[in-house]
Amino acid sequence: MYSPFFRTLHDEKSPVVELCGGMHYSILRLISWHDKYLKSLQRAHFQDVAIVWDGDHDTRLISVLQSLYFSGLMPPVLFVGERKGMLWLLLDPEAANRLDLEEYEKRTVDAVGQSGIGDSWSVELESEVAQPGLFGLSGLESKTYLDCINLLWHPGIKHAVVEHLDGSFC
């Protein structure tokens, strides 16, 4: 378990295949009271987030995610990665088009600074995979890797289906 605030749905603690120095991923589920546009919801929803780890599997990233979570900044995030002191966030494209990205980035930088990790991490926001891609891969290789994760897990905000003690669902 990485955090008492996130449920781990899938966890690759080390590389499954040799890809860009050991890239691998985990899927975390959290509870969100905001939609991907940061608007309040009437009922809580689940949010699944994919963490793309590099070879060193730097778990300080979890402290950064908790800081973003407590600052209310996670709902537009689909994928997260860290490499050599740079936090990379891939945002839902629709949300990125409607958010004030300058303000969102400022709040993200502030939250990263308050995470207590001890290092200064820069922040890179994207709404689509850029060139060059993730961790030294080409844009096409990165997009293919993320598309596979997306196909399996569909990161983002989801309606929460909750089972009651009597066995009924809402």
CYANA upper distance limits for C-alpha pairs under 8 A (distance plus 0.5 A):
  1 MET  CA      7 ARG  CA      7.88
  1 MET  CA      8 THR  CA      7.07
  2 TYR  CA      6 PHE  CA      7.78
  2 TYR  CA      8 THR  CA      7.92
  2 TYR  CA     59 THR  CA      8.35
  2 TYR  CA     62 ILE  CA      7.28
  3 SER  CA      7 ARG  CA      7.96
  3 SER  CA     62 ILE  CA      7.67
  5 PHE  CA     30 LEU  CA      7.20
  5 PHE  CA     66 GLN  CA      8.18
  6 PHE  CA     28 LEU  CA      6.41
  6 PHE  CA     29 ARG  CA      5.97
  6 PHE  CA     30 LEU  CA      5.42
  6 PHE  CA     31 ILE  CA      8.48
  7 ARG  CA     28 LEU  CA      6.01
  7 ARG  CA     29 ARG  CA      5.48
  7 ARG  CA     30 LEU  CA      6.96
  8 THR  CA     26 SER  CA      7.96
  8 THR  CA     27 ILE  CA      6.56
  8 THR  CA     28 LEU  CA      5.10
  8 THR  CA     29 ARG  CA      6.82
  9 LEU  CA     26 SER  CA      8.05
  9 LEU  CA     27 ILE  CA      5.90
  9 LEU  CA     28 LEU  CA      6.21
  9 LEU  CA     29 ARG  CA      7.25
 10 HIS  CA     26 SER  CA      5.70
 10 HIS  CA     27 ILE  CA      5.47
 10 HIS  CA     28 LEU  CA      7.72
 11 ASP  CA     25 TYR  CA      7.12
 11 ASP  CA     26 SER  CA      4.79
 11 ASP  CA     27 ILE  CA      7.00
 12 GLU  CA     16 VAL  CA      7.85
 12 GLU  CA     24 HIS  CA      6.65
 12 GLU  CA     25 TYR  CA      6.15
 12 GLU  CA     26 SER  CA      6.25
 13 LYS  CA     24 HIS  CA      8.17
 13 LYS  CA     25 TYR  CA      8.43
 13 LYS  CA     26 SER  CA      8.47
 13 LYS  CA     57 HIS  CA      7.71
 14 SER  CA     22 GLY  CA      7.73
 14 SER  CA     24 HIS  CA      7.03
 14 SER  CA     55 GLY  CA      7.76
 14 SER  CA     57 HIS  CA      7.91
 15 PRO  CA     19 LEU  CA      8.30
 15 PRO  CA     22 GLY  CA      5.40
 15 PRO  CA     23 MET  CA      6.44
 15 PRO  CA     24 HIS  CA      5.61
 15 PRO  CA     55 GLY  CA      7.66
 16 VAL  CA     22 GLY  CA      8.40
 16 VAL  CA     24 HIS  CA      7.25
 17 VAL  CA     22 GLY  CA      7.65
 18 GLU  CA     22 GLY  CA      5.87
 18 GLU  CA     23 MET  CA      7.89
 19 LEU  CA     23 MET  CA      6.05
 20 CYS  CA     54 ASP  CA      8.42
 20 CYS  CA    135 PHE  CA      7.23
 20 CYS  CA    136 GLY  CA      7.29
 20 CYS  CA    137 LEU  CA      7.14
 21 GLY  CA     54 ASP  CA      7.43
 21 GLY  CA     55 GLY  CA      6.15
 22 GLY  CA     54 ASP  CA      6.31
 22 GLY  CA     55 GLY  CA      4.81
 23 MET  CA     52 VAL  CA      7.31
 23 MET  CA     53 TRP  CA      6.04
 23 MET  CA     54 ASP  CA      4.95
 23 MET  CA     55 GLY  CA      6.18
 24 HIS  CA     52 VAL  CA      6.35
 24 HIS  CA     53 TRP  CA      5.75
 24 HIS  CA     54 ASP  CA      7.05
 24 HIS  CA     55 GLY  CA      8.19
 25 TYR  CA     50 ALA  CA      7.22
 25 TYR  CA     51 ILE  CA      5.89
 25 TYR  CA     52 VAL  CA      4.97
 25 TYR  CA     53 TRP  CA      6.01
 26 SER  CA     50 ALA  CA      6.26
 26 SER  CA     51 ILE  CA      5.67
 26 SER  CA     52 VAL  CA      7.27
 26 SER  CA     53 TRP  CA      8.27
 27 ILE  CA     48 ASP  CA      7.05
 27 ILE  CA     49 VAL  CA      6.15
 27 ILE  CA     50 ALA  CA      5.06
 27 ILE  CA     51 ILE  CA      6.71
 27 ILE  CA    153 TRP  CA      8.30
 28 LEU  CA     48 ASP  CA      6.09
 28 LEU  CA     49 VAL  CA      5.81
 28 LEU  CA     50 ALA  CA      6.96
 28 LEU  CA     51 ILE  CA      8.14
 29 ARG  CA     46 PHE  CA      7.03
 29 ARG  CA     47 GLN  CA      6.00
 29 ARG  CA     48 ASP  CA      4.92
 29 ARG  CA     49 VAL  CA      6.88
 30 LEU  CA     46 PHE  CA      6.27
 30 LEU  CA     47 GLN  CA      5.74
 30 LEU  CA     48 ASP  CA      7.00
 31 ILE  CA     44 ALA  CA      6.90
 31 ILE  CA     45 HIS  CA      6.33
 31 ILE  CA     46 PHE  CA      5.28
 31 ILE  CA     47 GLN  CA      6.55
 32 SER  CA     44 ALA  CA      6.00
 32 SER  CA     45 HIS  CA      5.75
 32 SER  CA     46 PHE  CA      6.43
 32 SER  CA     47 GLN  CA      6.84
 32 SER  CA     75 PRO  CA      7.36
 32 SER  CA    157 ILE  CA      8.24
 33 TRP  CA     40 SER  CA      6.43
 33 TRP  CA     41 LEU  CA      5.82
 33 TRP  CA     42 GLN  CA      8.05
 33 TRP  CA     43 ARG  CA      7.11
 33 TRP  CA     44 ALA  CA      5.16
 33 TRP  CA     45 HIS  CA      6.89
 34 HIS  CA     38 LEU  CA      5.64
 34 HIS  CA     39 LYS  CA      5.65
 34 HIS  CA     40 SER  CA      4.92
 34 HIS  CA     41 LEU  CA      5.67
 34 HIS  CA     44 ALA  CA      8.10
 34 HIS  CA     45 HIS  CA      8.38
 34 HIS  CA     75 PRO  CA      6.95
 35 ASP  CA     39 LYS  CA      5.93
 35 ASP  CA     40 SER  CA      7.03
 35 ASP  CA     41 LEU  CA      6.93
 35 ASP  CA     75 PRO  CA      6.51
 35 ASP  CA     76 PRO  CA      8.13
 35 ASP  CA    157 ILE  CA      7.23
 36 LYS  CA     75 PRO  CA      5.14
 36 LYS  CA     76 PRO  CA      4.79
 36 LYS  CA     77 VAL  CA      8.29
 36 LYS  CA     92 ASP  CA      7.86
 36 LYS  CA     95 ALA  CA      6.32
 36 LYS  CA    156 GLY  CA      8.26
 36 LYS  CA    157 ILE  CA      7.20
 37 TYR  CA     75 PRO  CA      7.78
 37 TYR  CA     76 PRO  CA      6.96
 37 TYR  CA     95 ALA  CA      5.72
 37 TYR  CA     98 ARG  CA      7.51
 37 TYR  CA     99 LEU  CA      7.10
 38 LEU  CA     72 GLY  CA      8.23
 38 LEU  CA     73 LEU  CA      8.13
 38 LEU  CA     75 PRO  CA      6.93
 38 LEU  CA     76 PRO  CA      7.87
 44 ALA  CA    160 ALA  CA      7.45
 45 HIS  CA    157 ILE  CA      7.05
 45 HIS  CA    158 LYS  CA      6.25
 45 HIS  CA    159 HIS  CA      5.57
 45 HIS  CA    160 ALA  CA      5.23
 46 PHE  CA    157 ILE  CA      6.27
 46 PHE  CA    158 LYS  CA      5.62
 46 PHE  CA    159 HIS  CA      6.75
 46 PHE  CA    160 ALA  CA      5.81
 47 GLN  CA     75 PRO  CA      7.57
 47 GLN  CA    155 PRO  CA      7.59
 47 GLN  CA    156 GLY  CA      5.71
 47 GLN  CA    157 ILE  CA      4.78
 47 GLN  CA    158 LYS  CA      6.38
 48 ASP  CA     78 LEU  CA      7.85
 48 ASP  CA    153 TRP  CA      8.35
 48 ASP  CA    154 HIS  CA      8.07
 48 ASP  CA    155 PRO  CA      5.23
 48 ASP  CA    156 GLY  CA      5.72
 48 ASP  CA    157 ILE  CA      7.13
 48 ASP  CA    158 LYS  CA      8.27
 49 VAL  CA     77 VAL  CA      7.37
 49 VAL  CA     78 LEU  CA      5.68
 49 VAL  CA     79 PHE  CA      6.25
 49 VAL  CA     80 VAL  CA      7.87
 49 VAL  CA    155 PRO  CA      5.74
 49 VAL  CA    156 GLY  CA      6.87
 50 ALA  CA     78 LEU  CA      6.81
 50 ALA  CA     79 PHE  CA      5.18
 50 ALA  CA     80 VAL  CA      6.70
 50 ALA  CA    149 ILE  CA      8.29
 50 ALA  CA    155 PRO  CA      6.92
 51 ILE  CA     79 PHE  CA      6.30
 51 ILE  CA     80 VAL  CA      5.27
 51 ILE  CA     81 GLY  CA      6.21
 52 VAL  CA     79 PHE  CA      7.57
 52 VAL  CA     80 VAL  CA      6.52
 52 VAL  CA     81 GLY  CA      5.36
 52 VAL  CA     82 GLU  CA      8.15
 53 TRP  CA     57 HIS  CA      5.88
 53 TRP  CA     58 ASP  CA      7.99
 53 TRP  CA     81 GLY  CA      6.51
 53 TRP  CA     82 GLU  CA      7.35
 54 ASP  CA     58 ASP  CA      8.40
 54 ASP  CA     81 GLY  CA      8.30
 54 ASP  CA     82 GLU  CA      7.74
 54 ASP  CA     83 ARG  CA      7.07
 54 ASP  CA    135 PHE  CA      7.89
 58 ASP  CA     82 GLU  CA      8.33
 59 THR  CA     63 SER  CA      8.24
 60 ARG  CA     64 VAL  CA      7.26
 60 ARG  CA    117 ILE  CA      6.74
 61 LEU  CA     65 LEU  CA      6.73
 61 LEU  CA     82 GLU  CA      7.48
 62 ILE  CA     66 GLN  CA      6.61
 63 SER  CA     67 SER  CA      6.74
 63 SER  CA    115 SER  CA      6.26
 63 SER  CA    116 GLY  CA      7.86
 63 SER  CA    117 ILE  CA      7.39
 64 VAL  CA     68 LEU  CA      6.78
 64 VAL  CA    111 ALA  CA      8.00
 64 VAL  CA    112 VAL  CA      6.05
 64 VAL  CA    115 SER  CA      5.70
 64 VAL  CA    117 ILE  CA      7.91
 65 LEU  CA     69 TYR  CA      6.45
 65 LEU  CA     74 MET  CA      8.34
 66 GLN  CA     70 PHE  CA      6.57
 66 GLN  CA    115 SER  CA      8.11
 67 SER  CA     71 SER  CA      6.66
 67 SER  CA    111 ALA  CA      6.05
 67 SER  CA    112 VAL  CA      7.10
 67 SER  CA    114 GLN  CA      7.41
 67 SER  CA    115 SER  CA      5.80
 68 LEU  CA     72 GLY  CA      6.83
 68 LEU  CA     73 LEU  CA      5.70
 68 LEU  CA     74 MET  CA      6.49
 68 LEU  CA    108 THR  CA      7.18
 68 LEU  CA    111 ALA  CA      6.17
 68 LEU  CA    112 VAL  CA      7.57
 69 TYR  CA     73 LEU  CA      6.32
 69 TYR  CA     74 MET  CA      5.84
 71 SER  CA    111 ALA  CA      7.18
 73 LEU  CA     77 VAL  CA      8.44
 73 LEU  CA    104 TYR  CA      8.20
 73 LEU  CA    107 ARG  CA      8.41
 73 LEU  CA    108 THR  CA      7.54
 75 PRO  CA    156 GLY  CA      7.85
 75 PRO  CA    157 ILE  CA      7.31
 76 PRO  CA     91 LEU  CA      5.81
 76 PRO  CA     92 ASP  CA      5.94
 76 PRO  CA     95 ALA  CA      6.48
 76 PRO  CA     96 ALA  CA      7.96
 76 PRO  CA    156 GLY  CA      7.84
 77 VAL  CA     89 LEU  CA      6.95
 77 VAL  CA     90 LEU  CA      6.51
 77 VAL  CA     91 LEU  CA      5.01
 77 VAL  CA     92 ASP  CA      6.71
 77 VAL  CA    156 GLY  CA      7.46
 78 LEU  CA     89 LEU  CA      8.05
 78 LEU  CA     90 LEU  CA      6.29
 78 LEU  CA     91 LEU  CA      6.05
 78 LEU  CA     92 ASP  CA      6.61
 78 LEU  CA    155 PRO  CA      5.76
 78 LEU  CA    156 GLY  CA      5.86
 79 PHE  CA     89 LEU  CA      6.36
 79 PHE  CA     90 LEU  CA      5.51
 79 PHE  CA     91 LEU  CA      7.60
 79 PHE  CA    155 PRO  CA      7.95
 80 VAL  CA     87 LEU  CA      7.86
 80 VAL  CA     88 TRP  CA      6.14
 80 VAL  CA     89 LEU  CA      5.23
 80 VAL  CA     90 LEU  CA      6.90
 81 GLY  CA     87 LEU  CA      6.43
 81 GLY  CA     88 TRP  CA      5.45
 81 GLY  CA     89 LEU  CA      7.11
 82 GLU  CA     86 MET  CA      5.96
 82 GLU  CA     87 LEU  CA      5.10
 82 GLU  CA     88 TRP  CA      6.41
 83 ARG  CA     87 LEU  CA      7.40
 83 ARG  CA    135 PHE  CA      7.43
 85 GLY  CA    119 ASP  CA      8.03
 85 GLY  CA    120 SER  CA      7.46
 85 GLY  CA    121 TRP  CA      5.15
 85 GLY  CA    122 SER  CA      6.95
 86 MET  CA    121 TRP  CA      5.66
 86 MET  CA    122 SER  CA      5.24
 86 MET  CA    123 VAL  CA      6.29
 86 MET  CA    124 GLU  CA      7.63
 87 LEU  CA    121 TRP  CA      6.83
 87 LEU  CA    122 SER  CA      6.51
 87 LEU  CA    123 VAL  CA      5.31
 87 LEU  CA    124 GLU  CA      6.64
 88 TRP  CA    123 VAL  CA      6.54
 88 TRP  CA    124 GLU  CA      5.35
 88 TRP  CA    125 LEU  CA      6.63
 88 TRP  CA    126 GLU  CA      8.26
 89 LEU  CA    123 VAL  CA      8.21
 89 LEU  CA    124 GLU  CA      6.78
 89 LEU  CA    125 LEU  CA      5.53
 89 LEU  CA    126 GLU  CA      6.76
 90 LEU  CA    125 LEU  CA      6.59
 90 LEU  CA    126 GLU  CA      5.35
 90 LEU  CA    127 SER  CA      5.87
 90 LEU  CA    128 GLU  CA      7.32
 90 LEU  CA    129 VAL  CA      8.21
 91 LEU  CA     95 ALA  CA      7.57
 91 LEU  CA     96 ALA  CA      6.69
 91 LEU  CA    125 LEU  CA      7.57
 91 LEU  CA    126 GLU  CA      6.52
 91 LEU  CA    127 SER  CA      5.32
 91 LEU  CA    128 GLU  CA      8.30
 92 ASP  CA     96 ALA  CA      6.62
 92 ASP  CA    127 SER  CA      6.50
 92 ASP  CA    156 GLY  CA      8.12
 93 PRO  CA     97 ASN  CA      6.77
 93 PRO  CA    127 SER  CA      5.30
 93 PRO  CA    128 GLU  CA      7.49
 94 GLU  CA     98 ARG  CA      7.14
 95 ALA  CA     99 LEU  CA      6.47
 96 ALA  CA    100 ASP  CA      8.36
 96 ALA  CA    101 LEU  CA      7.29
 96 ALA  CA    127 SER  CA      6.76
 99 LEU  CA    104 TYR  CA      7.85
100 ASP  CA    104 TYR  CA      6.64
101 LEU  CA    105 GLU  CA      6.34
102 GLU  CA    106 LYS  CA      6.77
103 GLU  CA    107 ARG  CA      6.72
104 TYR  CA    108 THR  CA      6.56
105 GLU  CA    109 VAL  CA      6.58
105 GLU  CA    123 VAL  CA      8.09
105 GLU  CA    125 LEU  CA      7.86
106 LYS  CA    110 ASP  CA      6.75
107 ARG  CA    111 ALA  CA      6.65
108 THR  CA    112 VAL  CA      6.64
108 THR  CA    123 VAL  CA      8.13
109 VAL  CA    113 GLY  CA      6.69
109 VAL  CA    122 SER  CA      7.90
109 VAL  CA    123 VAL  CA      6.98
110 ASP  CA    114 GLN  CA      6.88
111 ALA  CA    115 SER  CA      6.79
112 VAL  CA    121 TRP  CA      7.70
113 GLY  CA    120 SER  CA      7.41
113 GLY  CA    121 TRP  CA      8.30
126 GLU  CA    130 ALA  CA      8.05
129 VAL  CA    133 GLY  CA      6.65
129 VAL  CA    134 LEU  CA      8.29
129 VAL  CA    139 GLY  CA      6.59
129 VAL  CA    142 SER  CA      7.43
129 VAL  CA    143 LYS  CA      6.56
130 ALA  CA    139 GLY  CA      6.23
131 GLN  CA    138 SER  CA      6.93
131 GLN  CA    139 GLY  CA      5.37
132 PRO  CA    136 GLY  CA      7.08
132 PRO  CA    137 LEU  CA      7.12
132 PRO  CA    138 SER  CA      5.76
132 PRO  CA    139 GLY  CA      5.91
133 GLY  CA    137 LEU  CA      5.55
133 GLY  CA    138 SER  CA      5.30
133 GLY  CA    139 GLY  CA      4.61
133 GLY  CA    140 LEU  CA      7.98
133 GLY  CA    141 GLU  CA      7.86
133 GLY  CA    142 SER  CA      5.85
133 GLY  CA    143 LYS  CA      8.25
134 LEU  CA    138 SER  CA      7.85
134 LEU  CA    139 GLY  CA      7.84
134 LEU  CA    142 SER  CA      6.07
137 LEU  CA    141 GLU  CA      6.37
137 LEU  CA    142 SER  CA      6.41
138 SER  CA    142 SER  CA      6.62
139 GLY  CA    143 LYS  CA      6.49
140 LEU  CA    144 THR  CA      6.58
141 GLU  CA    145 TYR  CA      6.71
142 SER  CA    146 LEU  CA      6.67
143 LYS  CA    147 ASP  CA      6.34
144 THR  CA    148 CYS  CA      6.75
145 TYR  CA    149 ILE  CA      7.10
146 LEU  CA    150 ASN  CA      6.51
147 ASP  CA    151 LEU  CA      6.50
148 CYS  CA    152 LEU  CA      6.90
149 ILE  CA    153 TRP  CA      6.46
149 ILE  CA    154 HIS  CA      7.90
150 ASN  CA    154 HIS  CA      5.07
150 ASN  CA    155 PRO  CA      6.74
161 VAL  CA    169 PHE  CA      7.06
161 VAL  CA    170 CYS  CA      6.27
162 VAL  CA    169 PHE  CA      6.04
162 VAL  CA    170 CYS  CA      6.04
163 GLU  CA    167 GLY  CA      6.44
163 GLU  CA    168 SER  CA      6.22
163 GLU  CA    169 PHE  CA      4.98
163 GLU  CA    170 CYS  CA      7.21
164 HIS  CA    168 SER  CA      5.86
164 HIS  CA    169 PHE  CA      6.43
164 HIS  CA    170 CYS  CA      8.18
